[in-house]
Amino acid sequence: MAAEIPAEITAEGGLPPVDVETMPGPVGDALRAAPARLHIIAMMAHAETCVLPQLGLGRAVMTAQSLPPLRRELLILLAARMDGAQYVWSQHRRIAEGLGATPAMVAAVETLQLCSGEFDESDRALLAFGRQVIRGGPVEDQVLERVACHLTAQEIVEAILAIGYYMTMNRITLATRTPLEPGAADAAMRAGRS
């Protein structure tokens, strides 16, 4: 068994990301071939055997679900807001806006006004369901029944997978203090943790 090397802590109090440009082997090759260099991916590269499968799940969540993309992004923003995860919030606020989320919709998620008139009944049902999934434990019967009136079983399970994936991303960025990319601060979340 190889000797374990203790983790370094940066001056900012977090873990340093992996230098993907010099990372050896097939994982380094795959990460260098990615279209973007994100700090979260460089941080996940510490878990060399998990990073590519994790990114594969993320790709499926972002590109292969039947859950409508704007609804997925509202759930991702909700998870980021409830976890206090600035990194994911700043990345996905822009994606949500690009998919048609209005500033009022984003503000409603940011302030946890999930029954806002900015959302239609399907969105309100989904956000109520998402809130309970994020909090953990069983979802109340009436909340599940309400969301099931608007989404298919496939979309409901995809919503849970999207939430779970991004809750993992939230925890990685929070626990390791992954820094935002330059320019991301303009998309910053104003509200605190809930």
Buried (B, 14 or more C-beta within 10 A) or exposed (E): EEEEEEEEEEEEEBBBBBEBEEBEEEBBEBBEEEEEEBBBBBBBBBBBEEBBEBBEBBEBBBEEBEBBBBBBBBBBBBBBBBBBBBBBBBBBBBBBBEBEBEEEBBBBBBEBBBEBEBBEEBBBBBBBBBBBBBEEEEBEEEBBEBBBEBBEEEBBEBBBBBBBBBBBBBEBBBEBBBBBBEEBEEBEBEEEEE
